[in-house]
Amino acid sequence: MVKSENNEEKEKVKIMFGVNSTEIFVILGVLVLLFGGSKIPELARGIGQGIREFKSGIKEIKDPINDITGEIQNSVNGVARDINRETREIKQTIKNG
């Protein structure tokens, strides 16, 4: 029982891409050794800005696609309503016969 609780805790600690806390500390240690402590904030800002620009670019691509998809869905719904209405009218005509 204790073993499964430890596994659950490890799963909770995992972050994006399956990286756990120990791996994050190792990566941070390597970064400090490579770039020095004073460069880390500058690197983090650069990475943050890159991620923001990437998300903005994705949004610029997704928004028009979502708009077009919505228009297509509305058209399909309109056609489906028309078909249903016509089907009911045909059934009523056959029934009244």
Secondary structure, 3 states (H helix, E strand, C coil): CHHHHHHHHHHHHCCHHHCCHHHHHHHHHHHHHHHCCCCHHHHHHHHHHHHHHHHHHHHHHHHHHHHHHHHHHHHHHHHHHHHHHHHHHHHHHHHHC
